[in-house]
Amino acid sequence: MPAAERGREVRQRLLSAAVELIPERGWPAVSTRVLAERAGVTPSVVHYHYSSLPALLNEAVVGVMRQMLAELDGFLDAASTPAEAVDLMLASVNQYSGTDPLSLLFIEAYLAATRDPQLREEIATVVDGFRERFGRWLDEHGVPEPAETAAVLVASIDGLLLHRGLGTRPNPEAVNAVLRRLLP
């Protein structure tokens, strides 16, 4: 296997290990040693591929967030009306318990972003990008104040996911009805 390909494979193992460890242990408990052990490499390899452990953790979580929001883009492609898009997005929320690994990854990332300006900026860029795409989609579908509506809907869906981590689960039908009222 060529060196470049081996390097990509090692980086992917490191990112995958980070995505597993953050929800298992919590962001602050992921050390270079623990991460290297999970990825099957030596700690020096971590620093060979990444300037720092926070840089690796940030890249891992932001990559997963991009993937998740790409799935929401797919819902927009599949929906023919704004109400249908909201239905699909809310249905996707229902597959997460708040204590599953992906929910915990996002909760940990949001918390870490309160202390890490670089992570905060990276997450904001990803979220803003989706919100802008969603706003354009809403505009194309005749929704008044599409950018503002997109901001409220995205924040609501994000909040619902974060609240799941607290064990709160409002009635999905009632939430759906409230969010649909934002749409024509």
VENHUZI-V774732 format. One record per pair of residues at least 6 apart in sequence whose C-alpha atoms are under 8 Angstrom apart, sorted by the first residue. I is the first residue (numbers start at 0). J is the second residue. D is the distance in Angstrom with one decimal. If there is no record, write none. Layout:
[[I/J/D] [I/J/D]]
This chain:
[[9/38/7.9] [10/48/6.8] [12/38/5.4] [13/34/7.0] [13/35/7.2] [13/38/5.4] [13/45/7.4] [13/55/7.8] [14/55/6.9] [14/56/7.3] [14/58/7.5] [14/59/5.0] [15/38/7.8] [15/59/7.3] [16/34/6.2] [16/37/5.8] [16/38/5.6] [17/29/7.7] [17/34/6.5] [17/55/7.8] [17/56/6.1] [17/59/6.4] [18/56/7.9] [18/59/6.2] [18/60/6.6] [18/104/7.1] [19/100/7.5] [20/26/8.0] [20/29/6.5] [20/34/7.4] [21/28/7.9] [21/29/6.5] [21/103/7.9] [21/104/6.0] [21/107/7.1] [22/100/5.4] [22/101/7.4] [22/103/5.0] [22/104/4.9] [22/107/7.1] [23/100/7.4] [25/107/6.5] [26/107/6.0] [26/108/7.5] [26/111/7.0] [30/52/7.5] [31/42/5.9] [31/45/7.0] [31/52/6.4] [32/41/7.7] [32/42/5.5] [34/42/7.9] [35/41/5.5] [35/42/5.2] [35/44/7.7] [35/45/6.6] [36/42/7.8] [45/52/7.6] [46/52/7.6] [49/55/6.0] [57/118/5.9] [60/104/7.3] [60/105/7.6] [60/108/6.9] [61/121/7.0] [61/122/6.3] [61/125/7.6] [64/105/7.9] [64/122/7.9] [64/125/7.4] [65/125/6.4] [68/126/8.0] [68/129/6.6] [71/88/6.7] [72/129/7.7] [72/133/7.9] [74/84/6.2] [74/87/6.3] [74/88/6.9] [75/84/5.8] [75/133/7.7] [75/136/7.5] [77/84/7.9] [78/84/5.1] [78/87/7.8] [80/140/7.0] [81/137/6.6] [81/140/6.9] [81/142/7.9] [81/182/6.8] [82/179/5.9] [82/182/6.8] [85/175/7.5] [85/178/7.5] [85/179/7.1] [86/175/6.9] [88/156/7.7] [89/156/7.0] [89/171/7.8] [89/175/7.1] [92/156/7.3] [92/159/7.5] [92/160/6.5] [95/101/7.8] [95/102/6.6] [95/160/7.4] [95/163/7.8] [96/102/7.3] [96/163/6.0] [96/164/7.3] [97/103/6.6] [97/160/6.5] [97/161/6.9] [97/162/7.3] [97/163/4.2] [97/164/3.9] [97/165/7.2] [97/166/7.0] [98/163/7.6] [98/164/5.8] [102/160/7.0] [102/161/7.5] [102/164/7.1] [103/164/7.3] [106/161/6.4] [106/164/7.6] [109/119/7.8] [111/118/7.6] [112/118/5.2] [112/119/4.5] [112/122/7.9] [113/119/6.8] [130/146/7.5] [130/149/5.8] [130/150/6.1] [130/153/6.7] [131/146/6.8] [131/149/7.6] [133/146/7.9] [133/149/5.9] [134/145/4.9] [134/146/4.5] [134/147/7.6] [134/148/7.3] [134/149/5.1] [134/150/7.8] [135/145/7.0] [135/146/7.4] [137/145/5.4] [137/146/7.9] [137/149/7.4] [138/144/7.8] [138/145/5.2] [138/146/7.9] [142/148/8.0] [142/182/6.4] [142/183/6.3] [143/183/7.9] [148/181/7.0] [152/178/7.1] [159/168/7.9] [162/168/7.4]]
